[in-house]
Amino acid sequence: MLHCNMTKALTFQRGLQDLLAELQLARAQGNLGKLALLCYCELRRWARDAGEPELAAHCTCLITGTPHASRQAFLTDIDALISELAALQTKFALPPVQPAAQGSDLAAPMAGAVAG
């Protein structure tokens, strides 16, 4: 069960990192079409799978809501979304794995197996 949860968390973490990197690249290139595609198709799906319905709704509203007043207004909203995703990374970060202490119950069976 723990392995399943860690694998799922790792999948969400990697997916978020990939999406964030793709959004940042498209933003740097000024590629509005790719930004819209990533936001509406990829990020919205990831948000639903990750249990982030507010983020999914934000992505939907960003693309299908009222038209943006200008290109710059859309890019400003994308910049805010990128900042939101960067802050969300801490939620999906996995805690560091601590090695078992020498005197712990988990280390004892391993020591016997190596010696025997």
DRENTORKOL-3810 file (N, C-alpha, C; in nm, 4 decimals):
REM DRENTORKOL-3810
@n.u->0.0824; n.v->-0.1191; n.w->0.0000; ca.u->0.0000; ca.v->0.0000; ca.w->0.0000; c.u->0.0871; c.v->0.1258; c.w->0.0000
@n.u->0.1890; n.v->0.1275; n.w->0.0853; ca.u->0.2782; ca.v->0.2430; ca.w->0.0919; c.u->0.3502; c.v->0.2614; c.w->-0.0413
@n.u->0.3958; n.v->0.1508; n.w->-0.1006; ca.u->0.4646; ca.v->0.1586; ca.w->-0.2298; c.u->0.3725; c.v->0.2151; c.w->-0.3364
@n.u->0.2460; n.v->0.1741; n.w->-0.3352; ca.u->0.1481; ca.v->0.2233; ca.w->-0.4324; c.u->0.1282; c.v->0.3740; c.w->-0.4168
@n.u->0.1140; n.v->0.4208; n.w->-0.2933; ca.u->0.0956; ca.v->0.5637; ca.w->-0.2679; c.u->0.2189; c.v->0.6446; c.w->-0.3067
@n.u->0.3373; n.v->0.5912; n.w->-0.2789; ca.u->0.4592; ca.v->0.6620; ca.w->-0.3147; c.u->0.4755; c.v->0.6681; c.w->-0.4664
@n.u->0.4402; n.v->0.5594; n.w->-0.5350; ca.u->0.4486; ca.v->0.5575; ca.w->-0.6803; c.u->0.3532; c.v->0.6593; c.w->-0.7402
@n.u->0.2322; n.v->0.6665; n.w->-0.6855; ca.u->0.1339; ca.v->0.7631; ca.w->-0.7343; c.u->0.1814; c.v->0.9059; c.w->-0.7092
@n.u->0.2341; n.v->0.9320; n.w->-0.5907; ca.u->0.2848; ca.v->1.0656; ca.w->-0.5584; c.u->0.4011; c.v->1.1021; c.w->-0.6495
@n.u->0.4866; n.v->1.0062; n.w->-0.6782; ca.u->0.5999; ca.v->1.0308; ca.w->-0.7671; c.u->0.5511; c.v->1.0614; c.w->-0.9086
@n.u->0.4480; n.v->0.9915; n.w->-0.9530; ca.u->0.3897; ca.v->1.0175; ca.w->-1.0850; c.u->0.3337; c.v->1.1589; c.w->-1.0913
@n.u->0.2611; n.v->1.2012; n.w->-0.9885; ca.u->0.2061; ca.v->1.3367; ca.w->-0.9853; c.u->0.3175; c.v->1.4406; c.w->-0.9814
@n.u->0.4202; n.v->1.4135; n.w->-0.9021; ca.u->0.5318; ca.v->1.5072; ca.w->-0.8899; c.u->0.6026; c.v->1.5239; c.w->-1.0242
@n.u->0.6316; n.v->1.4145; n.w->-1.0900; ca.u->0.7000; ca.v->1.4218; ca.w->-1.2202; c.u->0.6115; c.v->1.4877; c.w->-1.3253
@n.u->0.4829; n.v->1.4556; n.w->-1.3238; ca.u->0.3906; ca.v->1.5176; ca.w->-1.4182; c.u->0.3848; c.v->1.6680; c.w->-1.3999
@n.u->0.3817; n.v->1.7120; n.w->-1.2752; ca.u->0.3787; ca.v->1.8552; ca.w->-1.2459; c.u->0.5075; c.v->1.9223; c.w->-1.2918
@n.u->0.6208; n.v->1.8593; n.w->-1.2661; ca.u->0.7482; ca.v->1.9158; ca.w->-1.3089; c.u->0.7538; c.v->1.9284; c.w->-1.4610
@n.u->0.7076; n.v->1.8258; n.w->-1.5317; ca.u->0.7073; ca.v->1.8292; ca.w->-1.6783; c.u->0.6170; c.v->1.9395; c.w->-1.7311
@n.u->0.4968; n.v->1.9486; n.w->-1.6761; ca.u->0.4035; ca.v->2.0510; ca.w->-1.7210; c.u->0.4549; c.v->2.1916; c.w->-1.6919
@n.u->0.5124; n.v->2.2090; n.w->-1.5763; ca.u->0.5677; ca.v->2.3395; ca.w->-1.5400; c.u->0.6803; c.v->2.3790; c.w->-1.6354
@n.u->0.7666; n.v->2.2848; n.w->-1.6669; ca.u->0.8770; ca.v->2.3133; ca.w->-1.7595; c.u->0.8236; c.v->2.3464; c.w->-1.8992
@n.u->0.7236; n.v->2.2722; n.w->-1.9454; ca.u->0.6666; ca.v->2.2991; ca.w->-2.0776; c.u->0.5973; c.v->2.4353; c.w->-2.0818
@n.u->0.5242; n.v->2.4681; n.w->-1.9748; ca.u->0.4593; ca.v->2.5988; ca.w->-1.9689; c.u->0.5620; c.v->2.7122; c.w->-1.9687
@n.u->0.6682; n.v->2.6962; n.w->-1.8918; ca.u->0.7713; ca.v->2.7992; ca.w->-1.8848; c.u->0.8396; c.v->2.8181; c.w->-2.0204
@n.u->0.8645; n.v->2.7086; n.w->-2.0915; ca.u->0.9268; ca.v->2.7183; ca.w->-2.2229; c.u->0.8337; c.v->2.7873; c.w->-2.3220
@n.u->0.7074; n.v->2.7459; n.w->-2.3257; ca.u->0.6109; ca.v->2.8085; ca.w->-2.4166; c.u->0.5935; c.v->2.9559; c.w->-2.3822
@n.u->0.5978; n.v->2.9894; n.w->-2.2544; ca.u->0.5844; ca.v->3.1297; ca.w->-2.2119; c.u->0.7048; c.v->3.2104; c.w->-2.2578
@n.u->0.8237; n.v->3.1529; n.w->-2.2443; ca.u->0.9451; ca.v->3.2222; ca.w->-2.2870; c.u->0.9456; c.v->3.2455; c.w->-2.4379
@n.u->0.8864; n.v->3.1522; n.w->-2.5124; ca.u->0.8797; ca.v->3.1649; ca.w->-2.6581; c.u->0.7616; c.v->3.2510; c.w->-2.7027
@n.u->0.6713; n.v->3.2819; n.w->-2.6106; ca.u->0.5530; ca.v->3.3597; ca.w->-2.6457; c.u->0.4547; c.v->3.2812; c.w->-2.7317
@n.u->0.4545; n.v->3.1491; n.w->-2.7193; ca.u->0.3700; ca.v->3.0618; ca.w->-2.7996; c.u->0.2317; c.v->3.0497; c.w->-2.7345
@n.u->0.1405; n.v->3.1375; n.w->-2.7721; ca.u->0.0074; ca.v->3.1411; ca.w->-2.7109; c.u->-0.0718; c.v->3.0133; c.w->-2.7355
@n.u->-0.0610; n.v->2.9577; n.w->-2.8547; ca.u->-0.1334; ca.v->2.8354; ca.w->-2.8863; c.u->-0.0917; c.v->2.7196; c.w->-2.7976
@n.u->0.0388; n.v->2.7036; n.w->-2.7807; ca.u->0.0877; ca.v->2.5958; ca.w->-2.6951; c.u->0.0501; c.v->2.6194; c.w->-2.5488
@n.u->0.0554; n.v->2.7441; n.w->-2.5055; ca.u->0.0139; ca.v->2.7756; ca.w->-2.3685; c.u->-0.1322; c.v->2.7367; c.w->-2.3457
@n.u->-0.2174; n.v->2.7710; n.w->-2.4410; ca.u->-0.3599; ca.v->2.7376; ca.w->-2.4293; c.u->-0.3799; c.v->2.5868; c.w->-2.4304
@n.u->-0.3109; n.v->2.5168; n.w->-2.5195; ca.u->-0.3228; ca.v->2.3713; ca.w->-2.5283; c.u->-0.2765; c.v->2.3045; c.w->-2.3992
@n.u->-0.1604; n.v->2.3446; n.w->-2.3500; ca.u->-0.1087; ca.v->2.2858; ca.w->-2.2262; c.u->-0.2018; c.v->2.3114; c.w->-2.1089
@n.u->-0.2500; n.v->2.4334; n.w->-2.1004; ca.u->-0.3368; ca.v->2.4712; ca.w->-1.9896; c.u->-0.4688; c.v->2.3944; c.w->-1.9938
@n.u->-0.5340; n.v->2.3955; n.w->-2.1093; ca.u->-0.6673; ca.v->2.3372; ca.w->-2.1183; c.u->-0.6659; c.v->2.1846; c.w->-2.1237
@n.u->-0.5736; n.v->2.1265; n.w->-2.1989; ca.u->-0.5741; ca.v->1.9809; ca.w->-2.2157; c.u->-0.4884; c.v->1.9082; c.w->-2.1123
@n.u->-0.3639; n.v->1.9470; n.w->-2.1022; ca.u->-0.2704; ca.v->1.8718; ca.w->-2.0187; c.u->-0.2809; c.v->1.9050; c.w->-1.8702
@n.u->-0.2734; n.v->2.0325; n.w->-1.8374; ca.u->-0.2745; ca.v->2.0731; ca.w->-1.6967; c.u->-0.4091; c.v->2.0463; c.w->-1.6312
@n.u->-0.5156; n.v->2.0678; n.w->-1.7039; ca.u->-0.6495; ca.v->2.0428; ca.w->-1.6491; c.u->-0.6671; c.v->1.8945; c.w->-1.6167
@n.u->-0.6203; n.v->1.8072; n.w->-1.7067; ca.u->-0.6292; ca.v->1.6624; ca.w->-1.6823; c.u->-0.5436; c.v->1.6239; c.w->-1.5620
@n.u->-0.4206; n.v->1.6771; n.w->-1.5549; ca.u->-0.3329; ca.v->1.6462; ca.w->-1.4432; c.u->-0.3974; c.v->1.6903; c.w->-1.3117
@n.u->-0.4565; n.v->1.8091; n.w->-1.3113; ca.u->-0.5176; ca.v->1.8625; ca.w->-1.1892; c.u->-0.6326; c.v->1.7735; c.w->-1.1424
@n.u->-0.7137; n.v->1.7263; n.w->-1.2357; ca.u->-0.8238; ca.v->1.6371; ca.w->-1.1961; c.u->-0.7698; c.v->1.5071; c.w->-1.1376
@n.u->-0.6698; n.v->1.4484; n.w->-1.2019; ca.u->-0.6107; ca.v->1.3236; ca.w->-1.1535; c.u->-0.5438; c.v->1.3410; c.w->-1.0177
@n.u->-0.4842; n.v->1.4581; n.w->-0.9954; ca.u->-0.4117; ca.v->1.4842; ca.w->-0.8712; c.u->-0.5032; c.v->1.5296; c.w->-0.7576
@n.u->-0.6321; n.v->1.5414; n.w->-0.7847; ca.u->-0.7243; ca.v->1.5842; ca.w->-0.6800; c.u->-0.7190; c.v->1.7332; c.w->-0.6534
@n.u->-0.6969; n.v->1.8108; n.w->-0.7571; ca.u->-0.6903; ca.v->1.9562; ca.w->-0.7460; c.u->-0.8017; c.v->2.0193; c.w->-0.8312
@n.u->-0.9287; n.v->2.0067; n.w->-0.7871; ca.u->-1.0393; ca.v->2.0570; ca.w->-0.8703; c.u->-1.0385; c.v->2.2080; c.w->-0.8903
@n.u->-0.9860; n.v->2.2827; n.w->-0.7930; ca.u->-0.9803; ca.v->2.4288; ca.w->-0.8083; c.u->-0.8849; c.v->2.4676; c.w->-0.9211
@n.u->-0.7730; n.v->2.3969; n.w->-0.9302; ca.u->-0.6774; ca.v->2.4237; ca.w->-1.0366; c.u->-0.7375; c.v->2.3876; c.w->-1.1725
@n.u->-0.8081; n.v->2.2756; n.w->-1.1777; ca.u->-0.8734; ca.v->2.2355; ca.w->-1.3033; c.u->-0.9773; c.v->2.3394; c.w->-1.3454
@n.u->-1.0529; n.v->2.3895; n.w->-1.2506; ca.u->-1.1531; ca.v->2.4921; ca.w->-1.2813; c.u->-1.0859; c.v->2.6224; c.w->-1.3257
@n.u->-0.9741; n.v->2.6551; n.w->-1.2631; ca.u->-0.9000; ca.v->2.7760; ca.w->-1.3013; c.u->-0.8510; c.v->2.7645; c.w->-1.4455
@n.u->-0.8004; n.v->2.6485; n.w->-1.4840; ca.u->-0.7533; ca.v->2.6266; ca.w->-1.6213; c.u->-0.8687; c.v->2.6374; c.w->-1.7207
@n.u->-0.9837; n.v->2.5808; n.w->-1.6855; ca.u->-1.1007; ca.v->2.5886; ca.w->-1.7726; c.u->-1.1429; c.v->2.7329; c.w->-1.7921
@n.u->-1.1521; n.v->2.8063; n.w->-1.6841; ca.u->-1.1942; ca.v->2.9467; ca.w->-1.6892; c.u->-1.0948; c.v->3.0323; c.w->-1.7677
@n.u->-0.9679; n.v->3.0014; n.w->-1.7529; ca.u->-0.8640; ca.v->3.0781; ca.w->-1.8212; c.u->-0.8781; c.v->3.0690; c.w->-1.9733
@n.u->-0.9210; n.v->2.9536; n.w->-2.0218; ca.u->-0.9295; ca.v->2.9323; ca.w->-2.1665; c.u->-1.0704; c.v->2.9547; c.w->-2.2198
@n.u->-1.1722; n.v->2.9082; n.w->-2.1490; ca.u->-1.3091; ca.v->2.9157; ca.w->-2.2024; c.u->-1.3909; c.v->3.0293; c.w->-2.1438
@n.u->-1.3354; n.v->3.1017; n.w->-2.0474; ca.u->-1.4080; ca.v->3.2134; ca.w->-1.9861; c.u->-1.4158; c.v->3.3322; c.w->-2.0809
@n.u->-1.4416; n.v->3.4463; n.w->-2.0264; ca.u->-1.4514; ca.v->3.5658; ca.w->-2.1097; c.u->-1.3184; c.v->3.5905; c.w->-2.1805
@n.u->-1.3235; n.v->3.6411; n.w->-2.3024; ca.u->-1.1985; ca.v->3.6653; ca.w->-2.3764; c.u->-1.1089; c.v->3.7650; c.w->-2.3032
@n.u->-0.9819; n.v->3.7438; n.w->-2.3156; ca.u->-0.8852; ca.v->3.8340; ca.w->-2.2539; c.u->-0.8822; c.v->3.9653; c.w->-2.3317
@n.u->-0.8592; n.v->4.0728; n.w->-2.2620; ca.u->-0.8583; ca.v->4.2054; ca.w->-2.3236; c.u->-0.7440; c.v->4.2210; c.w->-2.4234
@n.u->-0.6332; n.v->4.1528; n.w->-2.3972; ca.u->-0.5167; ca.v->4.1652; ca.w->-2.4849; c.u->-0.4280; c.v->4.0427; c.w->-2.4686
@n.u->-0.3302; n.v->4.0353; n.w->-2.5540; ca.u->-0.2303; ca.v->3.9289; ca.w->-2.5453; c.u->-0.1588; c.v->3.9375; c.w->-2.4103
@n.u->-0.1259; n.v->4.0576; n.w->-2.3686; ca.u->-0.0549; ca.v->4.0774; ca.w->-2.2427; c.u->-0.1396; c.v->4.0340; c.w->-2.1229
@n.u->-0.2683; n.v->4.0547; n.w->-2.1292; ca.u->-0.3570; ca.v->4.0111; ca.w->-2.0202; c.u->-0.3556; c.v->3.8587; c.w->-2.0077
@n.u->-0.3565; n.v->3.7895; n.w->-2.1219; ca.u->-0.3492; ca.v->3.6430; ca.w->-2.1204; c.u->-0.2160; c.v->3.5977; c.w->-2.0623
@n.u->-0.1070; n.v->3.6606; n.w->-2.1051; ca.u->0.0244; ca.v->3.6224; ca.w->-2.0546; c.u->0.0390; c.v->3.6512; c.w->-1.9052
@n.u->-0.0238; n.v->3.7561; n.w->-1.8584; ca.u->-0.0228; ca.v->3.7865; ca.w->-1.7148; c.u->-0.0940; c.v->3.6753; c.w->-1.6371
@n.u->-0.2067; n.v->3.6287; n.w->-1.6900; ca.u->-0.2785; ca.v->3.5185; ca.w->-1.6252; c.u->-0.1963; c.v->3.3896; c.w->-1.6287
@n.u->-0.1257; n.v->3.3661; n.w->-1.7381; ca.u->-0.0400; ca.v->3.2474; ca.w->-1.7483; c.u->0.0747; c.v->3.2577; c.w->-1.6475
@n.u->0.1321; n.v->3.3766; n.w->-1.6324; ca.u->0.2395; ca.v->3.3954; ca.w->-1.5337; c.u->0.1897; c.v->3.3640; c.w->-1.3926
@n.u->0.0677; n.v->3.4061; n.w->-1.3615; ca.u->0.0099; ca.v->3.3759; ca.w->-1.2298; c.u->-0.0119; c.v->3.2256; c.w->-1.2141
@n.u->-0.0543; n.v->3.1595; n.w->-1.3205; ca.u->-0.0742; ca.v->3.0144; ca.w->-1.3168; c.u->0.0583; c.v->2.9423; c.w->-1.2957
@n.u->0.1623; n.v->2.9865; n.w->-1.3635; ca.u->0.2950; ca.v->2.9264; ca.w->-1.3469; c.u->0.3432; c.v->2.9438; c.w->-1.2020
@n.u->0.3199; n.v->3.0593; n.w->-1.1445; ca.u->0.3571; ca.v->3.0823; ca.w->-1.0039; c.u->0.2786; c.v->2.9900; c.w->-0.9111
@n.u->0.1507; n.v->2.9713; n.w->-0.9411; ca.u->0.0662; ca.v->2.8815; ca.w->-0.8612; c.u->0.1182; c.v->2.7377; c.w->-0.8686
@n.u->0.1600; n.v->2.6948; n.w->-0.9874; ca.u->0.2134; ca.v->2.5596; ca.w->-1.0027; c.u->0.3460; c.v->2.5427; c.w->-0.9311
@n.u->0.4293; n.v->2.6446; n.w->-0.9361; ca.u->0.5575; ca.v->2.6385; ca.w->-0.8655; c.u->0.5345; c.v->2.6240; c.w->-0.7145
@n.u->0.4362; n.v->2.6944; n.w->-0.6623; ca.u->0.4039; ca.v->2.6827; ca.w->-0.5196; c.u->0.3442; c.v->2.5459; c.w->-0.4884
@n.u->0.2730; n.v->2.4887; n.w->-0.5832; ca.u->0.2090; ca.v->2.3581; ca.w->-0.5629; c.u->0.3105; c.v->2.2446; c.w->-0.5600
@n.u->0.4295; n.v->2.2674; n.w->-0.6134; ca.u->0.5318; ca.v->2.1629; ca.w->-0.6145; c.u->0.5658; c.v->2.1139; c.w->-0.4747
@n.u->0.5622; n.v->2.2005; n.w->-0.3762; ca.u->0.5961; ca.v->2.1585; ca.w->-0.2398; c.u->0.4938; c.v->2.0595; c.w->-0.1856
@n.u->0.3691; n.v->2.0703; n.w->-0.2310; ca.u->0.2654; ca.v->1.9783; ca.w->-0.1846; c.u->0.2916; c.v->1.8363; c.w->-0.2338
@n.u->0.3449; n.v->1.8244; n.w->-0.3546; ca.u->0.3666; ca.v->1.6928; ca.w->-0.4131; c.u->0.5096; c.v->1.6437; c.w->-0.3991
@n.u->0.5940; n.v->1.7182; n.w->-0.3269; ca.u->0.7316; ca.v->1.6745; ca.w->-0.3043; c.u->0.7318; c.v->1.5575; c.w->-0.2083
@n.u->0.8108; n.v->1.4572; n.w->-0.2399; ca.u->0.8217; ca.v->1.3408; ca.w->-0.1527; c.u->0.9191; c.v->1.3699; c.w->-0.0400
@n.u->0.8880; n.v->1.3237; n.w->0.0814; ca.u->0.9815; ca.v->1.3445; ca.w->0.1923; c.u->1.1080; c.v->1.2619; c.w->0.1688
@n.u->1.2226; n.v->1.3095; n.w->0.2161; ca.u->1.3463; ca.v->1.2321; ca.w->0.1983; c.u->1.3391; c.v->1.1021; c.w->0.2768
@n.u->1.3972; n.v->0.9983; n.w->0.2213; ca.u->1.3985; ca.v->0.8668; ca.w->0.2863; c.u->1.5124; c.v->0.8637; c.w->0.3862
@n.u->1.4801; n.v->0.8265; n.w->0.5103; ca.u->1.5794; ca.v->0.8183; ca.w->0.6165; c.u->1.6300; c.v->0.6748; c.w->0.6270
@n.u->1.7604; n.v->0.6538; n.w->0.6296; ca.u->1.8122; ca.v->0.5172; ca.w->0.6463; c.u->1.7803; c.v->0.4660; c.w->0.7865
@n.u->1.7642; n.v->0.3353; n.w->0.7968; ca.u->1.7351; ca.v->0.2738; ca.w->0.9261; c.u->1.8560; c.v->0.2882; c.w->1.0184
@n.u->1.8285; n.v->0.3172; n.w->1.1447; ca.u->1.9362; ca.v->0.3303; ca.w->1.2438; c.u->1.9961; c.v->0.1930; c.w->1.2719
@n.u->2.1204; n.v->0.1892; n.w->1.3149; ca.u->2.1895; ca.v->0.0632; ca.w->1.3398; c.u->2.1194; c.v->-0.0210; c.w->1.4456
@n.u->2.0651; n.v->0.0401; n.w->1.5490; ca.u->2.0044; ca.v->-0.0347; ca.w->1.6575; c.u->1.8561; c.v->-0.0600; c.w->1.6381
@n.u->1.8002; n.v->-0.0270; n.w->1.5239; ca.u->1.6563; ca.v->-0.0414; ca.w->1.5061; c.u->1.6192; c.v->-0.1855; c.w->1.4743
@n.u->1.4912; n.v->-0.2155; n.w->1.4889; ca.u->1.4410; ca.v->-0.3492; ca.w->1.4623; c.u->1.4529; c.v->-0.3856; c.w->1.3147
@n.u->1.4492; n.v->-0.2882; n.w->1.2277; ca.u->1.4589; ca.v->-0.3153; ca.w->1.0845; c.u->1.6002; c.v->-0.3543; c.w->1.0434
@n.u->1.7006; n.v->-0.3021; n.w->1.1116; ca.u->1.8390; ca.v->-0.3321; ca.w->1.0754; c.u->1.8832; c.v->-0.4678; c.w->1.1294
@n.u->1.8244; n.v->-0.5147; n.w->1.2371; ca.u->1.8677; ca.v->-0.6400; ca.w->1.3000; c.u->1.8520; c.v->-0.7621; c.w->1.2088
@n.u->1.7388; n.v->-0.7849; n.w->1.1412; ca.u->1.7285; ca.v->-0.9030; ca.w->1.0570; c.u->1.8280; c.v->-0.8991; c.w->0.9401
@n.u->1.8586; n.v->-0.7830; n.w->0.8902; ca.u->1.9530; ca.v->-0.7729; ca.w->0.7795; c.u->2.0940; c.v->-0.8093; c.w->0.8239
@n.u->2.1301; n.v->-0.7686; n.w->0.9448; ca.u->2.2628; ca.v->-0.7980; ca.w->0.9966; c.u->2.2794; c.v->-0.9482; c.w->1.0154
@n.u->2.1753; n.v->-1.0165; n.w->1.0638; ca.u->2.1805; ca.v->-1.1611; ca.w->1.0811; c.u->2.1882; c.v->-1.2342; c.w->0.9492
@n.u->2.1198; n.v->-1.1822; n.w->0.8489; ca.u->2.1199; ca.v->-1.2465; ca.w->0.7170; c.u->2.2558; c.v->-1.2357; c.w->0.6501
@n.u->2.3244; n.v->-1.1250; n.w->0.6720; ca.u->2.4558; ca.v->-1.1055; ca.w->0.6102; c.u->2.5584; c.v->-1.1940; c.w->0.6794
@n.u->2.5522; n.v->-1.2032; n.w->0.8106; ca.u->2.6502; ca.v->-1.2808; ca.w->0.8864; c.u->2.6283; c.v->-1.4297; c.w->0.8653
@n.u->2.5069; n.v->-1.4730; n.w->0.8440; ca.u->2.4760; ca.v->-1.6159; ca.w->0.8384; c.u->2.4829; c.v->-1.6687; c.w->0.7070
END
